[in-house]
Amino acid sequence: MKDSHTKNFICEDILINILARLPAKSLVRFMCVCKSWSNLIGSSSFITTHLNRNIKNHDHLFLISHHYYRGGRSLISLSSNETFEQCLELQHPSWTKERCRVYGSSNGLVCISDQKLSSTSSICIWNPSIRKSISLPKTCIPDHSRLFSRSYLSFCFHPNHNDYKVVKMLHERKKRSMEVEVYSLSTNSWKMIEITPWFNSTWNFIGHEVCNGIVYWLIFEDYYRIVSFDTRSEKFDELVVPDPIPPVKGDVIIQLYKETICLLQGHKDVDLWVLQEGSFQRLRTIFLPEANNFRLIGLFTDNGLLVKEQSRFTDLKLQLFDLESNQLKSTGILMCDRKRHTYIESLVLLDH
């Protein structure tokens, strides 16, 4: 006969398997159930397990759209990657009343700052799912607005260091001068980086992408170039852009595709170039409908190309061009910024 005082319990492995399937918002609530659940959900091992499962199964994946303003405040919307229905609308952390912009997204964290990116701009790493944020300390160059006309932010996770990095690049095109500094979440500090001499030039910034802790900057100076910066080794390198891409500023986008870097080039006929073993290979050409005047936004998941019809009179909604069926589907999402970001739910920052 069983002891009447014997407690019912669930094996921890089974409990972890159940909890890891749940959205972050529910897990935060469940931390109030009991101390053991709070300790389990808040542990670094469970946070990693929950994140890895979401990444592997593409669970709780969203498209971030921002630049919606109400009463002067910025909002971001999280829309389902499958239905594009708005799942959540969030206000940026209250430390700023400026119009904000998302500068990067990785493992459930987003890096945000204001649009001006001046020397006094606050930079924040934020997890919208658990409503937790960290304001970064002042950078190493507090008076950079007097020296540089342009600032650029990149945000990435370096798996080998298990650390999140913010890379800030300051550039003055006319003076051929620039500075790069890197913030580490693990040390909560900035570090100045020595600049490779050949990187100082009169180039124009086109865009950037991050992959495995490496930042890739697409720049233009009579022709396209890609400069990479490894946040682990803190070394710069340069990649050769394919010759068929014309040396004319236009529709060229750099972004992530199947865990590597790719280039999208074109207007009606869009060439997809994928970085393989140090060089770009043309994977395919995407033929968009002839009757439409599209603005290229970028790839979304592996089988869809996000585009927006151009109009002088209205802000048209984002559309998804299915690469398998060659059909257009309206997402219902208004998008004011050309840079798109995907967001995956996580508990990262819960243990900070």
N, C-alpha and C positions, 0 to 999 in steps of 0.2 A: 504494500500500500504506500502511495506517495505521501511524503511529509506535507501536511497542510500549509506549512510555512515556506515550502519551496516556491520560488518566484518564477513566473513565466519570463522567458527571455528569448531573444533572437541572436543567433550566432553573429559575431561581429562582421565576418566576411559577407554573410547574406545581407546584413544591414547596410554595409558599405555599397554593395551591389545595387540595392534598392535606392538608397539616397543619391547615388551618383547619377541616376537617371533624371533627377528632378531639376527644375529651374532654380537659379540662384536665389530668387526672391523667396521661394518656399523654404529653402534651406536656411536662410537667415532667420525666418520665423521659427523653424524647428529647433534652433539653438536655445530657445526658451523652454523647451519641453523638460529637459533635465540637464544636469551638469555633464554627464557622460556624453550626451549628444552634442552639447556645446563644445566640449573638448575635441570630439571626433571631427565635427564639421569644420572647426577652426584650425585643425592641424594642417601643417604644410603638406603631409602625405595625401590627405583627402582632397585638399585644394588641387593638387597635381592630378590625382586620379579623376576628379570631376572634369577638369579642363581637358585632359587627354581623351576622355570618352567623347566629349562634345566635338573635339577636333576630328577624331576618327570617324564619327558617325554623322558629321555635319549637323549636329543637333543645336537647337537654339541659336541659329545663324541668322543675322539680320543685315539689311542694307541701311547705312547711316545717311540721312539727308538732314541738312541743316540750313542756317541762314533764314529761319522763319522768325519774324519779330513781332512781339506783342508788347506794347507799352515800353518799347526801347530795349527789352530783354531778348536774348537769343534763346532759341529752343532747338533741340535736335529731336528727330523722330527715328524710331527703330521700326523697320518694316520687314515682314517675313520674307525670307529668301525664296519661298515657294509660291505664296499667294500675293505678295507685295502689299498685303493689308497692313495698315499701321497698327502695331502692337503696343507701342508705348511712346509717349511724348514727354520729354524731360527738359527741365530748365537747367542750364549750366550752373555749376557751383556759384554761390552768392558772392564770391570775392571780387567779382567784377561786374560793372554795369555796361561795359563796352560790348560792342558786337563781337562775338567770338567766332572762332573757326577751328575745325578739327584738323590737326596736322598729322595725325597718324593713329592707327589702331592695331593693337596686338594682344592676343590672349585675354580679351575682355577689358583691356585698359585702353583709354583714348588719351591722347595728348592734345590739350587745347590751350589757346591763348587768344589774344585779340587780333584783329586784322592788321593793325599797324606794325606789330612786332618791334616796338621801339625799345630803348634802353630801360624804360620803366615798366614795360609790359610784364605782367605776371604770367607764369607758365605753370600749368597744372596737369598732373596725371590723375585720371579719374576713372573709377569703375562705376558706370551708371547702374549696373544691376544691383549693387549693394549700397549705392549712394555714399560711396567713400572716396575721398580725394586727398591728394598730397600736393601742396604748393611747393614749388622748387625754390631753393635759395637763390639769391642774386648771382648773376653770372660774373665771370672773371673780368668782363669789360663793361663796367657800368656806364661809361660815357660813350659807348660805341655809336650813338646816333650822330655825334659830331664828326665821326671818322668814316662811317659807312652809310651808303644810301639804301642798301638792301639787306634784309635778314631772311634766312630760310631755316625752317625746323624740320627735322626728321626724327621719327620715333621707332625703336626696334627692340626686339628681344634677342639676346645672344645665347643660344642654347648651351654652348660650351662653358659660358660663365654663369649661366642661370641668372642673368641680370638684365634689367631693362635700361636702355640708354636713350638719351635725348641728344641729338647732334645739332648744334647751332652753327650755321655758316653765315658769316658777315662779309659782304662784298661791296667794293667800290670800283665800278667798272672803269671810270675815267682815270683813276689813279693806279689801276692795276694792283690793287691791294685787297687782301682778305685775311680773315682769321677764322679758325674753327675751334670750337670748344665742345667738350662732351660731358654730359651729366650722367652719373651712375646712381641708380636707385639704391643699390646695396650700400653705398658709402654716403649717399645724400650730399654729393659734392660735384663741382665742376672741375674740369682739367683742360688747360690749353694744349692744343696740338700743334706740332711743328708742321708748317706748310711745305709741301714739295714745290720747288721753284717753278716748275713747268705749269703748275696749276694757276699761278697768278697771271691773268690775262684779261682782255677786254671782252669776255664772253657774255652771253645772255643766258639766264637760267630758264629752262623750259619745263622741267618737272623732275620728280625723283620717285624712287621706289626702294623698298628694303627687302632683304632676303637673307635669312640665317645670320643676322647680325651685321650684314654688310649694307651700306648705303650706296645707292647708285644715283648719280646726278646726270641728267641729260641736259647738255648745254649746247649752245650754238655760237660759233664764231667763224663766219664764212662757210662753215660746214658743221655737221653734227658730231659731237663727241660724247662719250660716256666716261665719267670719272667715278671710280669706286673708292670707298673708305671702309676698311675693316675695323669695327669697333673693338675687336680683340687685340689684333696686332698693332692697331693705330697707324696703319700704312695705307698710302694712296696707290692707286693703279689706274690704268686707262684701258678701255675696251674699244676695239675698232668697230665702227658702225658700218653695216653693209653698204657696198658701193651703189646698189640700185636705189637707195634712198637719196633723193635729190637734195643738193645743198641749198634748199630754200625753206625758210621758216614757214611752217604750215601744220598740217594735221599729222604730227608724230607724237605718240604717247608711249611712255615707259611705264610698265606695271608688272605685277606678279601673275604668272600662269603656271599652274601645276608645280609649285615649289621651285620655280626658276624665274629668271627675268625675261621679259619679252618686249618687243616693240610693235606697235600698231601704226601703220603708215598708210595714208590715203584718205580719200573723201567718199567717192562712190565705190571704188574697188579698194578694199582695205587689205593690205598685206600683213600677215602675222609672222613675225620673226622671233624665234626662240633661242635663248642662249644655251648652247650645248658644248661642253668641253672647251670653254673659253672663246668661242666664236658664235656668231648668229647664223642660224639656218632658217630659210623660209619654210614655214610649216604648211601654210595654205593661203589662199586669197579668198576673202569674204566679199560677195557681191551683194550690195545693198539695193533696195528697190529704186528704180530710175526716177520715179515720179516725185520722190521726196527730197527735200533739202535738209540733210541731217548734219548735226554736230556730233562728232564722235566723243563719247564719254569714256568707254573702256569695257573690258571683259567683266562679266559677272558669272561666277562659278566657271565650269569648263565648257558649257554649251550655249552661252548667251552673250550677246554684245549689246551693251547699253548705248542708246543713241537718243538724241533729242532733236526734234524738228526745229529749225531756226525760224524765228519770226521777229520783226522789228516791233510788233505791236502787242504781243502777249508772251508771257512766260509759259511755254508749252510743257506738257508733262513728259516724263521720261518714258521711253519705250524699250522693250527688250526684243532683239532680233535673234530668234532661235537658229543656231548654226546647223541643226539637223533638218528641221522642217522648212527653213528659210521663210518663216512667218514672223510678222510683227505682232507684238502684244503690248497693249498699254498697261503700264504699271500703276497709273493713277498718282504717281509721285511728282510733285513739283520740285525742281532742283535748280538752285541758283548758282551753285559752284560746279566747276567742271570736274574737280577731283572727287571720285567716289571712294568710299571706304566700306569695308565689311566689318561686322562686329559679331563676336561670338561670346555668349554668356560665360562668365567665370566667377570664381570667388577670390581671385587674386587681389591682394591688398587687405583681405580680411584679417590676416595675422600680423598686419603692421600696426 
